[in-house]
Amino acid sequence: MGELKWSDDDIKDIRDALLEVNRINEELNARCIAFDAMLKNSDKKVKLAQGYIQQLEYVVANYTNQNE
């Protein structure tokens, strides 16, 4: 079986391609981290809103019961 021979240009092209893949990977990781943070923040806002809704439901129920 013959030995693979890589030219300097082949090695440079492969190195450049790997650097580009690494750059894209880092960018995608950063985007995923930012998206995860956004989702966690949104989840906190939803839970807070749900708490307000429960309080309003309680107030409305008590007001309704008092006026019946």
PDB file of N, CA, C and O in Angstrom:
ATOM      1  N   MET A   1       0.847  -1.172   0.000  1.00  0.00           N
ATOM      2  CA  MET A   1       0.000   0.000   0.000  1.00  0.00           C
ATOM      3  C   MET A   1       0.893   1.237   0.000  1.00  0.00           C
ATOM      4  O   MET A   1       1.860   1.317   0.758  1.00  0.00           O
ATOM      5  N   GLY A   2       0.558   2.200  -0.859  1.00  0.00           N
ATOM      6  CA  GLY A   2       1.384   3.385  -0.998  1.00  0.00           C
ATOM      7  C   GLY A   2       1.220   4.356   0.160  1.00  0.00           C
ATOM      8  O   GLY A   2       0.181   4.400   0.819  1.00  0.00           O
ATOM      9  N   GLU A   3       2.250   5.115   0.385  1.00  0.00           N
ATOM     10  CA  GLU A   3       2.248   6.121   1.449  1.00  0.00           C
ATOM     11  C   GLU A   3       1.569   7.385   0.935  1.00  0.00           C
ATOM     12  O   GLU A   3       1.804   7.811  -0.196  1.00  0.00           O
ATOM     13  N   LEU A   4       0.712   7.988   1.790  1.00  0.00           N
ATOM     14  CA  LEU A   4       0.071   9.242   1.399  1.00  0.00           C
ATOM     15  C   LEU A   4       1.093  10.367   1.446  1.00  0.00           C
ATOM     16  O   LEU A   4       1.877  10.480   2.388  1.00  0.00           O
ATOM     17  N   LYS A   5       1.066  11.178   0.431  1.00  0.00           N
ATOM     18  CA  LYS A   5       1.986  12.309   0.383  1.00  0.00           C
ATOM     19  C   LYS A   5       1.148  13.583   0.387  1.00  0.00           C
ATOM     20  O   LYS A   5       0.278  13.773  -0.463  1.00  0.00           O
ATOM     21  N   TRP A   6       1.420  14.436   1.341  1.00  0.00           N
ATOM     22  CA  TRP A   6       0.704  15.701   1.458  1.00  0.00           C
ATOM     23  C   TRP A   6       1.644  16.837   1.077  1.00  0.00           C
ATOM     24  O   TRP A   6       2.767  16.935   1.572  1.00  0.00           O
ATOM     25  N   SER A   7       1.165  17.675   0.202  1.00  0.00           N
ATOM     26  CA  SER A   7       1.965  18.840  -0.167  1.00  0.00           C
ATOM     27  C   SER A   7       1.792  19.920   0.911  1.00  0.00           C
ATOM     28  O   SER A   7       0.876  19.859   1.731  1.00  0.00           O
ATOM     29  N   ASP A   8       2.670  20.879   0.886  1.00  0.00           N
ATOM     30  CA  ASP A   8       2.555  21.996   1.832  1.00  0.00           C
ATOM     31  C   ASP A   8       1.225  22.722   1.648  1.00  0.00           C
ATOM     32  O   ASP A   8       0.609  23.163   2.618  1.00  0.00           O
ATOM     33  N   ASP A   9       0.789  22.842   0.396  1.00  0.00           N
ATOM     34  CA  ASP A   9      -0.502  23.499   0.128  1.00  0.00           C
ATOM     35  C   ASP A   9      -1.663  22.685   0.691  1.00  0.00           C
ATOM     36  O   ASP A   9      -2.606  23.251   1.243  1.00  0.00           O
ATOM     37  N   ASP A  10      -1.599  21.352   0.554  1.00  0.00           N
ATOM     38  CA  ASP A  10      -2.639  20.486   1.126  1.00  0.00           C
ATOM     39  C   ASP A  10      -2.731  20.672   2.640  1.00  0.00           C
ATOM     40  O   ASP A  10      -3.816  20.811   3.204  1.00  0.00           O
ATOM     41  N   ILE A  11      -1.572  20.671   3.272  1.00  0.00           N
ATOM     42  CA  ILE A  11      -1.531  20.824   4.733  1.00  0.00           C
ATOM     43  C   ILE A  11      -2.068  22.193   5.138  1.00  0.00           C
ATOM     44  O   ILE A  11      -2.811  22.307   6.113  1.00  0.00           O
ATOM     45  N   LYS A  12      -1.692  23.234   4.390  1.00  0.00           N
ATOM     46  CA  LYS A  12      -2.183  24.583   4.689  1.00  0.00           C
ATOM     47  C   LYS A  12      -3.698  24.653   4.516  1.00  0.00           C
ATOM     48  O   LYS A  12      -4.391  25.240   5.347  1.00  0.00           O
ATOM     49  N   ASP A  13      -4.215  24.057   3.441  1.00  0.00           N
ATOM     50  CA  ASP A  13      -5.658  24.069   3.198  1.00  0.00           C
ATOM     51  C   ASP A  13      -6.422  23.344   4.318  1.00  0.00           C
ATOM     52  O   ASP A  13      -7.457  23.816   4.789  1.00  0.00           O
ATOM     53  N   ILE A  14      -5.892  22.201   4.726  1.00  0.00           N
ATOM     54  CA  ILE A  14      -6.533  21.445   5.809  1.00  0.00           C
ATOM     55  C   ILE A  14      -6.489  22.243   7.109  1.00  0.00           C
ATOM     56  O   ILE A  14      -7.475  22.302   7.844  1.00  0.00           O
ATOM     57  N   ARG A  15      -5.343  22.853   7.387  1.00  0.00           N
ATOM     58  CA  ARG A  15      -5.202  23.665   8.600  1.00  0.00           C
ATOM     59  C   ARG A  15      -6.185  24.829   8.566  1.00  0.00           C
ATOM     60  O   ARG A  15      -6.852  25.104   9.564  1.00  0.00           O
ATOM     61  N   ASP A  16      -6.280  25.512   7.438  1.00  0.00           N
ATOM     62  CA  ASP A  16      -7.210  26.645   7.311  1.00  0.00           C
ATOM     63  C   ASP A  16      -8.660  26.185   7.500  1.00  0.00           C
ATOM     64  O   ASP A  16      -9.457  26.867   8.146  1.00  0.00           O
ATOM     65  N   ALA A  17      -8.988  25.036   6.935  1.00  0.00           N
ATOM     66  CA  ALA A  17     -10.345  24.507   7.070  1.00  0.00           C
ATOM     67  C   ALA A  17     -10.642  24.173   8.533  1.00  0.00           C
ATOM     68  O   ALA A  17     -11.734  24.461   9.023  1.00  0.00           O
ATOM     69  N   LEU A  18      -9.690  23.574   9.224  1.00  0.00           N
ATOM     70  CA  LEU A  18      -9.887  23.246  10.635  1.00  0.00           C
ATOM     71  C   LEU A  18     -10.030  24.504  11.487  1.00  0.00           C
ATOM     72  O   LEU A  18     -10.841  24.537  12.412  1.00  0.00           O
ATOM     73  N   LEU A  19      -9.259  25.524  11.184  1.00  0.00           N
ATOM     74  CA  LEU A  19      -9.381  26.790  11.913  1.00  0.00           C
ATOM     75  C   LEU A  19     -10.767  27.407  11.696  1.00  0.00           C
ATOM     76  O   LEU A  19     -11.365  27.947  12.627  1.00  0.00           O
ATOM     77  N   GLU A  20     -11.262  27.323  10.477  1.00  0.00           N
ATOM     78  CA  GLU A  20     -12.597  27.861  10.176  1.00  0.00           C
ATOM     79  C   GLU A  20     -13.682  27.058  10.904  1.00  0.00           C
ATOM     80  O   GLU A  20     -14.619  27.636  11.455  1.00  0.00           O
ATOM     81  N   VAL A  21     -13.557  25.742  10.907  1.00  0.00           N
ATOM     82  CA  VAL A  21     -14.520  24.902  11.643  1.00  0.00           C
ATOM     83  C   VAL A  21     -14.481  25.257  13.125  1.00  0.00           C
ATOM     84  O   VAL A  21     -15.529  25.356  13.764  1.00  0.00           O
ATOM     85  N   ASN A  22     -13.299  25.446  13.672  1.00  0.00           N
ATOM     86  CA  ASN A  22     -13.157  25.813  15.080  1.00  0.00           C
ATOM     87  C   ASN A  22     -13.793  27.177  15.351  1.00  0.00           C
ATOM     88  O   ASN A  22     -14.459  27.348  16.372  1.00  0.00           O
ATOM     89  N   ARG A  23     -13.602  28.140  14.465  1.00  0.00           N
ATOM     90  CA  ARG A  23     -14.195  29.470  14.621  1.00  0.00           C
ATOM     91  C   ARG A  23     -15.720  29.383  14.611  1.00  0.00           C
ATOM     92  O   ARG A  23     -16.394  30.003  15.434  1.00  0.00           O
ATOM     93  N   ILE A  24     -16.256  28.604  13.665  1.00  0.00           N
ATOM     94  CA  ILE A  24     -17.709  28.429  13.577  1.00  0.00           C
ATOM     95  C   ILE A  24     -18.231  27.747  14.840  1.00  0.00           C
ATOM     96  O   ILE A  24     -19.274  28.134  15.367  1.00  0.00           O
ATOM     97  N   ASN A  25     -17.522  26.747  15.321  1.00  0.00           N
ATOM     98  CA  ASN A  25     -17.924  26.043  16.544  1.00  0.00           C
ATOM     99  C   ASN A  25     -17.970  26.995  17.737  1.00  0.00           C
ATOM    100  O   ASN A  25     -18.919  26.960  18.520  1.00  0.00           O
ATOM    101  N   GLU A  26     -16.965  27.833  17.880  1.00  0.00           N
ATOM    102  CA  GLU A  26     -16.928  28.794  18.980  1.00  0.00           C
ATOM    103  C   GLU A  26     -18.089  29.781  18.878  1.00  0.00           C
ATOM    104  O   GLU A  26     -18.709  30.121  19.886  1.00  0.00           O
ATOM    105  N   GLU A  27     -18.381  30.237  17.667  1.00  0.00           N
ATOM    106  CA  GLU A  27     -19.497  31.164  17.473  1.00  0.00           C
ATOM    107  C   GLU A  27     -20.834  30.502  17.834  1.00  0.00           C
ATOM    108  O   GLU A  27     -21.675  31.105  18.500  1.00  0.00           O
ATOM    109  N   LEU A  28     -21.014  29.266  17.389  1.00  0.00           N
ATOM    110  CA  LEU A  28     -22.257  28.552  17.694  1.00  0.00           C
ATOM    111  C   LEU A  28     -22.386  28.279  19.193  1.00  0.00           C
ATOM    112  O   LEU A  28     -23.482  28.373  19.747  1.00  0.00           O
ATOM    113  N   ASN A  29     -21.283  27.945  19.845  1.00  0.00           N
ATOM    114  CA  ASN A  29     -21.316  27.755  21.296  1.00  0.00           C
ATOM    115  C   ASN A  29     -21.733  29.039  21.997  1.00  0.00           C
ATOM    116  O   ASN A  29     -22.551  29.007  22.917  1.00  0.00           O
ATOM    117  N   ALA A  30     -21.179  30.167  21.571  1.00  0.00           N
ATOM    118  CA  ALA A  30     -21.531  31.451  22.178  1.00  0.00           C
ATOM    119  C   ALA A  30     -23.011  31.754  21.957  1.00  0.00           C
ATOM    120  O   ALA A  30     -23.683  32.245  22.865  1.00  0.00           O
ATOM    121  N   ARG A  31     -23.522  31.469  20.770  1.00  0.00           N
ATOM    122  CA  ARG A  31     -24.943  31.701  20.491  1.00  0.00           C
ATOM    123  C   ARG A  31     -25.830  30.802  21.355  1.00  0.00           C
ATOM    124  O   ARG A  31     -26.871  31.238  21.846  1.00  0.00           O
ATOM    125  N   CYS A  32     -25.418  29.560  21.535  1.00  0.00           N
ATOM    126  CA  CYS A  32     -26.188  28.631  22.373  1.00  0.00           C
ATOM    127  C   CYS A  32     -26.213  29.103  23.822  1.00  0.00           C
ATOM    128  O   CYS A  32     -27.249  29.034  24.483  1.00  0.00           O
ATOM    129  N   ILE A  33     -25.082  29.578  24.309  1.00  0.00           N
ATOM    130  CA  ILE A  33     -25.021  30.089  25.681  1.00  0.00           C
ATOM    131  C   ILE A  33     -25.933  31.299  25.828  1.00  0.00           C
ATOM    132  O   ILE A  33     -26.660  31.407  26.816  1.00  0.00           O
ATOM    133  N   ALA A  34     -25.907  32.205  24.863  1.00  0.00           N
ATOM    134  CA  ALA A  34     -26.769  33.394  24.913  1.00  0.00           C
ATOM    135  C   ALA A  34     -28.241  32.997  24.833  1.00  0.00           C
ATOM    136  O   ALA A  34     -29.068  33.563  25.548  1.00  0.00           O
ATOM    137  N   PHE A  35     -28.579  32.043  23.986  1.00  0.00           N
ATOM    138  CA  PHE A  35     -29.960  31.593  23.846  1.00  0.00           C
ATOM    139  C   PHE A  35     -30.445  30.938  25.135  1.00  0.00           C
ATOM    140  O   PHE A  35     -31.578  31.158  25.563  1.00  0.00           O
ATOM    141  N   ASP A  36     -29.577  30.132  25.753  1.00  0.00           N
ATOM    142  CA  ASP A  36     -29.927  29.485  27.020  1.00  0.00           C
ATOM    143  C   ASP A  36     -30.193  30.540  28.095  1.00  0.00           C
ATOM    144  O   ASP A  36     -31.152  30.420  28.857  1.00  0.00           O
ATOM    145  N   ALA A  37     -29.356  31.563  28.157  1.00  0.00           N
ATOM    146  CA  ALA A  37     -29.560  32.636  29.135  1.00  0.00           C
ATOM    147  C   ALA A  37     -30.880  33.356  28.877  1.00  0.00           C
ATOM    148  O   ALA A  37     -31.597  33.692  29.819  1.00  0.00           O
ATOM    149  N   MET A  38     -31.204  33.595  27.609  1.00  0.00           N
ATOM    150  CA  MET A  38     -32.466  34.251  27.264  1.00  0.00           C
ATOM    151  C   MET A  38     -33.654  33.397  27.700  1.00  0.00           C
ATOM    152  O   MET A  38     -34.628  33.916  28.247  1.00  0.00           O
ATOM    153  N   LEU A  39     -33.573  32.087  27.459  1.00  0.00           N
ATOM    154  CA  LEU A  39     -34.663  31.192  27.858  1.00  0.00           C
ATOM    155  C   LEU A  39     -34.838  31.167  29.378  1.00  0.00           C
ATOM    156  O   LEU A  39     -35.964  31.190  29.874  1.00  0.00           O
ATOM    157  N   LYS A  40     -33.734  31.119  30.110  1.00  0.00           N
ATOM    158  CA  LYS A  40     -33.819  31.128  31.571  1.00  0.00           C
ATOM    159  C   LYS A  40     -34.440  32.425  32.067  1.00  0.00           C
ATOM    160  O   LYS A  40     -35.254  32.408  32.990  1.00  0.00           O
ATOM    161  N   ASN A  41     -34.068  33.543  31.465  1.00  0.00           N
ATOM    162  CA  ASN A  41     -34.626  34.838  31.850  1.00  0.00           C
ATOM    163  C   ASN A  41     -36.120  34.888  31.532  1.00  0.00           C
ATOM    164  O   ASN A  41     -36.910  35.395  32.329  1.00  0.00           O
ATOM    165  N   SER A  42     -36.504  34.363  30.374  1.00  0.00           N
ATOM    166  CA  SER A  42     -37.913  34.331  29.991  1.00  0.00           C
ATOM    167  C   SER A  42     -38.700  33.442  30.949  1.00  0.00           C
ATOM    168  O   SER A  42     -39.828  33.769  31.319  1.00  0.00           O
ATOM    169  N   ASP A  43     -38.114  32.328  31.348  1.00  0.00           N
ATOM    170  CA  ASP A  43     -38.784  31.413  32.277  1.00  0.00           C
ATOM    171  C   ASP A  43     -39.032  32.106  33.609  1.00  0.00           C
ATOM    172  O   ASP A  43     -40.094  31.934  34.208  1.00  0.00           O
ATOM    173  N   LYS A  44     -38.060  32.889  34.081  1.00  0.00           N
ATOM    174  CA  LYS A  44     -38.233  33.628  35.329  1.00  0.00           C
ATOM    175  C   LYS A  44     -39.374  34.635  35.203  1.00  0.00           C
ATOM    176  O   LYS A  44     -40.168  34.797  36.129  1.00  0.00           O
ATOM    177  N   LYS A  45     -39.453  35.308  34.064  1.00  0.00           N
ATOM    178  CA  LYS A  45     -40.521  36.293  33.845  1.00  0.00           C
ATOM    179  C   LYS A  45     -41.884  35.619  33.814  1.00  0.00           C
ATOM    180  O   LYS A  45     -42.855  36.155  34.349  1.00  0.00           O
ATOM    181  N   VAL A  46     -41.962  34.444  33.190  1.00  0.00           N
ATOM    182  CA  VAL A  46     -43.226  33.708  33.124  1.00  0.00           C
ATOM    183  C   VAL A  46     -43.655  33.286  34.528  1.00  0.00           C
ATOM    184  O   VAL A  46     -44.824  33.420  34.888  1.00  0.00           O
ATOM    185  N   LYS A  47     -42.710  32.775  35.320  1.00  0.00           N
ATOM    186  CA  LYS A  47     -43.041  32.356  36.680  1.00  0.00           C
ATOM    187  C   LYS A  47     -43.499  33.539  37.525  1.00  0.00           C
ATOM    188  O   LYS A  47     -44.426  33.411  38.325  1.00  0.00           O
ATOM    189  N   LEU A  48     -42.856  34.682  37.352  1.00  0.00           N
ATOM    190  CA  LEU A  48     -43.260  35.888  38.069  1.00  0.00           C
ATOM    191  C   LEU A  48     -44.669  36.306  37.665  1.00  0.00           C
ATOM    192  O   LEU A  48     -45.489  36.643  38.519  1.00  0.00           O
ATOM    193  N   ALA A  49     -44.950  36.284  36.362  1.00  0.00           N
ATOM    194  CA  ALA A  49     -46.281  36.632  35.866  1.00  0.00           C
ATOM    195  C   ALA A  49     -47.324  35.652  36.398  1.00  0.00           C
ATOM    196  O   ALA A  49     -48.428  36.059  36.759  1.00  0.00           O
ATOM    197  N   GLN A  50     -46.983  34.367  36.449  1.00  0.00           N
ATOM    198  CA  GLN A  50     -47.917  33.372  36.986  1.00  0.00           C
ATOM    199  C   GLN A  50     -48.227  33.665  38.454  1.00  0.00           C
ATOM    200  O   GLN A  50     -49.364  33.495  38.893  1.00  0.00           O
ATOM    201  N   GLY A  51     -47.236  34.098  39.201  1.00  0.00           N
ATOM    202  CA  GLY A  51     -47.445  34.467  40.601  1.00  0.00           C
ATOM    203  C   GLY A  51     -48.408  35.637  40.720  1.00  0.00           C
ATOM    204  O   GLY A  51     -49.294  35.632  41.575  1.00  0.00           O
ATOM    205  N   TYR A  52     -48.235  36.649  39.858  1.00  0.00           N
ATOM    206  CA  TYR A  52     -49.148  37.800  39.862  1.00  0.00           C
ATOM    207  C   TYR A  52     -50.567  37.374  39.503  1.00  0.00           C
ATOM    208  O   TYR A  52     -51.537  37.842  40.099  1.00  0.00           O
ATOM    209  N   ILE A  53     -50.673  36.490  38.534  1.00  0.00           N
ATOM    210  CA  ILE A  53     -52.001  36.011  38.119  1.00  0.00           C
ATOM    211  C   ILE A  53     -52.670  35.264  39.263  1.00  0.00           C
ATOM    212  O   ILE A  53     -53.862  35.451  39.506  1.00  0.00           O
ATOM    213  N   GLN A  54     -51.928  34.428  39.963  1.00  0.00           N
ATOM    214  CA  GLN A  54     -52.492  33.695  41.100  1.00  0.00           C
ATOM    215  C   GLN A  54     -52.952  34.658  42.189  1.00  0.00           C
ATOM    216  O   GLN A  54     -54.005  34.454  42.791  1.00  0.00           O
ATOM    217  N   GLN A  55     -52.174  35.703  42.444  1.00  0.00           N
ATOM    218  CA  GLN A  55     -52.572  36.696  43.443  1.00  0.00           C
ATOM    219  C   GLN A  55     -53.848  37.411  43.019  1.00  0.00           C
ATOM    220  O   GLN A  55     -54.745  37.629  43.834  1.00  0.00           O
ATOM    221  N   LEU A  56     -53.927  37.776  41.741  1.00  0.00           N
ATOM    222  CA  LEU A  56     -55.136  38.436  41.244  1.00  0.00           C
ATOM    223  C   LEU A  56     -56.342  37.520  41.321  1.00  0.00           C
ATOM    224  O   LEU A  56     -57.435  37.963  41.673  1.00  0.00           O
ATOM    225  N   GLU A  57     -56.159  36.253  40.997  1.00  0.00           N
ATOM    226  CA  GLU A  57     -57.259  35.294  41.093  1.00  0.00           C
ATOM    227  C   GLU A  57     -57.741  35.178  42.535  1.00  0.00           C
ATOM    228  O   GLU A  57     -58.943  35.101  42.789  1.00  0.00           O
ATOM    229  N   TYR A  58     -56.804  35.167  43.473  1.00  0.00           N
ATOM    230  CA  TYR A  58     -57.159  35.085  44.888  1.00  0.00           C
ATOM    231  C   TYR A  58     -57.952  36.317  45.316  1.00  0.00           C
ATOM    232  O   TYR A  58     -58.968  36.199  46.000  1.00  0.00           O
ATOM    233  N   VAL A  59     -57.486  37.498  44.911  1.00  0.00           N
ATOM    234  CA  VAL A  59     -58.181  38.746  45.260  1.00  0.00           C
ATOM    235  C   VAL A  59     -59.576  38.769  44.653  1.00  0.00           C
ATOM    236  O   VAL A  59     -60.536  39.142  45.328  1.00  0.00           O
ATOM    237  N   VAL A  60     -59.702  38.381  43.403  1.00  0.00           N
ATOM    238  CA  VAL A  60     -61.002  38.376  42.740  1.00  0.00           C
ATOM    239  C   VAL A  60     -61.950  37.372  43.413  1.00  0.00           C
ATOM    240  O   VAL A  60     -63.130  37.660  43.615  1.00  0.00           O
ATOM    241  N   ALA A  61     -61.424  36.204  43.754  1.00  0.00           N
ATOM    242  CA  ALA A  61     -62.256  35.191  44.413  1.00  0.00           C
ATOM    243  C   ALA A  61     -62.737  35.694  45.766  1.00  0.00           C
ATOM    244  O   ALA A  61     -63.908  35.527  46.107  1.00  0.00           O
ATOM    245  N   ASN A  62     -61.845  36.309  46.543  1.00  0.00           N
ATOM    246  CA  ASN A  62     -62.247  36.827  47.852  1.00  0.00           C
ATOM    247  C   ASN A  62     -63.228  37.978  47.713  1.00  0.00           C
ATOM    248  O   ASN A  62     -64.181  38.071  48.487  1.00  0.00           O
ATOM    249  N   TYR A  63     -63.017  38.844  46.754  1.00  0.00           N
ATOM    250  CA  TYR A  63     -63.934  39.973  46.537  1.00  0.00           C
ATOM    251  C   TYR A  63     -65.299  39.451  46.128  1.00  0.00           C
ATOM    252  O   TYR A  63     -66.322  39.945  46.604  1.00  0.00           O
ATOM    253  N   THR A  64     -65.326  38.451  45.244  1.00  0.00           N
ATOM    254  CA  THR A  64     -66.586  37.866  44.784  1.00  0.00           C
ATOM    255  C   THR A  64     -67.322  37.206  45.948  1.00  0.00           C
ATOM    256  O   THR A  64     -68.533  37.370  46.097  1.00  0.00           O
ATOM    257  N   ASN A  65     -66.580  36.455  46.776  1.00  0.00           N
ATOM    258  CA  ASN A  65     -67.201  35.774  47.914  1.00  0.00           C
ATOM    259  C   ASN A  65     -67.767  36.768  48.923  1.00  0.00           C
ATOM    260  O   ASN A  65     -68.811  36.509  49.520  1.00  0.00           O
ATOM    261  N   GLN A  66     -67.104  37.884  49.120  1.00  0.00           N
ATOM    262  CA  GLN A  66     -67.564  38.889  50.068  1.00  0.00           C
ATOM    263  C   GLN A  66     -68.807  39.602  49.588  1.00  0.00           C
ATOM    264  O   GLN A  66     -69.603  40.074  50.399  1.00  0.00           O
ATOM    265  N   ASN A  67     -68.986  39.689  48.293  1.00  0.00           N
ATOM    266  CA  ASN A  67     -70.107  40.442  47.715  1.00  0.00           C
ATOM    267  C   ASN A  67     -71.265  39.544  47.296  1.00  0.00           C
ATOM    268  O   ASN A  67     -72.184  39.998  46.615  1.00  0.00           O
ATOM    269  N   GLU A  68     -71.232  38.315  47.682  1.00  0.00           N
ATOM    270  CA  GLU A  68     -72.339  37.415  47.321  1.00  0.00           C
ATOM    271  C   GLU A  68     -73.368  37.399  48.404  1.00  0.00           C
ATOM    272  O   GLU A  68     -74.376  36.703  48.287  1.00  0.00           O
TER     273      GLU A  68
END
